[in-house]
Amino acid sequence: MDEAGRLALNLALKAIEYSKVEENLRSALKRRGNCIVAAGTRMCPKGRVLLVGAGKATGRMAEVAESILGDLIDHGVISVPQRVASKYSLRRVDVIGGGHPLPNDGSLEAGRRILGAARSLGEGDLLLTLISGGGSALMEHPLGTVGLEDLRVLNDLMLKSGATIHEINTVRKHVSGIKGGRLAEAAWPASVLSLIISDVPGDRLDVIASGPTVPDPTTYNDALSILQRYGLKNRVPGSVREVLEGGVRGAYPETPKPGSPIFERVRNLLVATSLDALRRLSNYVSSMGLRTLILTTRLEGESREVGKALASIALEALERGIPLKPPAAILLGGETYVKVRGRGRGGRNMELALSFAISVRGHRCLAIAAFDTDGIDGVTDAAGAVAGPWSIEEALSRGMNPYEYLDNNDSYSFFREIGGLIVTGPTHTNLKSMAVIVVGCPGGEKN
């Protein structure tokens, strides 16, 4: 790894540090007597306050909320990834270990208990909801005869299909009794205050964790069309088709839509996004004397194709100073996808990094660090990878064919062999994926 690579790795770790949710939530959430003030919204419940939620960052969010609100919280239940469920210290809130990226029995228990808590509330009560990325799998309550194994098959097929997160969550909403605004519906006529951490491009509240407290503009017809588009309609379990087709016929009620009166007492507040973290990272890069540019927080597309596109941007900057002159760091956020063709191990960020490295082969002083802020890329123990031209040189010196690893979706094995994996462990946050491209060698090495 050269100087550019080492800098890219250091900036990736700094970005993850800036993605921690504690500071954002503490600045957004306050207690004023028996009132809760959040991002300018003031709610003063006359009855009980129940805390519920699901997501990779929800454990840390609940710790902060409990420390601020104290005995104002009656009790609660949240769902976090099973592997970290024992890490949280909460007095009034039960923690359930759900499954991610595929739901498990804990996900079903969480959905049942969270819906039960919402339904127990009446007028004058408040449901405080903490939502972050990953909540779709961690909190489940399927409709009809859809069972856990059916949900797992559906999720697995969609995650491997190349569908966007918006499309995946459109389908998830319509086989669920808790997503797509249905949690807010269950809480009516109580008030709902949702504090939300974004992990999706565009920060759409109805997409984050499938929007359990947010009006849903999508329909059963939309969900069926998505399955048809990706060739999945006849591959998903029959119970899933039965619910979606039954929903089109009116056998199952639609998700609550924008304008529904149930949302009159609901406040959905975005308290942290990837742009917040990238702005802090940009300031840090500037303090080092490097030029910096936040290119986008809406990065989407197939990982290997996005890797090629980012390589072209990096080469233009290196050779022509467009869109900025080196030495520089280009910062991005978003969520790409992998269309699984092979049988290897990897993740969207590692595949993007490998594609980038292949595309910049033969150059120097270029590097990318592509990583997920939750510390987990795909179903691996790595957050992502740092890569550059040296990655391909090292692989070839070992007799490895980088193209074969890319075609087999085996980027994890590639970087495990030649070096470059970014391993942080679970970070207890989730502000979607990010990438840092370093252009030029800040120390003066020739390009």
Buried (B, 14 or more C-beta within 10 A) or exposed (E): BBBBBBBBBBBBBBBBBBBBBBEBBBEBBBEEEEEBBBEEEEBEBEBBBBBBBBBBBBBBBBBBBBBBBEEBBBBBBBBBBBEBBEBBEBEBBBBBBBBBBBBBBBBBBBBBBBBEBBBBBEEEBBBBBBBBBBBBBBBBBBBBEBEBEBBBBBBEBBBBBBBBBBBBBBBBBBBBBBBBBBBBBBBBEBBBBBBBBBBBBBBBBBBBBBBBBBBBBBBBEBBBBBBEEBEBBEBBBEBBBBBBBBBBEEEBEBBBBEEBEBBEBBBBBBBBBBBBBBBBBBEBBEEEEBBBBBBBBBBBBBBBEBBBBBBEBBBEBBEEBEEBEBBBBBBBBBBBBBBBEBEBBBBBBBBBBBBBBBBBBEBBBBBBBBBBBBBBBBEBBBBBBBBBBBBBBBBEEEEBEBEEBBEBBBBBBBBBBBBBBBEBEBBBBBBBBBBBBBBBBBEEEEB
